[in-house]
Amino acid sequence: MGIIRSCFSFRAGTVCGAYLAQNYQVPNVTKLANTALFMAKVVEEKYRKPKKRDDDDD
């Protein structure tokens, strides 16, 4: 009885997720995350302080 009770929320989530994915246009989370990381990188490069130029080149 314990394993059925403990896995109920996981099973219910899996069934609901499969139903939603088949019947609705669910966005691709991986693609969305990659786009967000790319945009964050662009913003970081745009607003980053310029590096100090030292007289010594390492």
Buried (B, 14 or more C-beta within 10 A) or exposed (E): EEEEEEEEEEEEEEEEEEEEEEEEEEEEEEEEEEEEEEEEEEEEEEEEEEEEEEEEEE
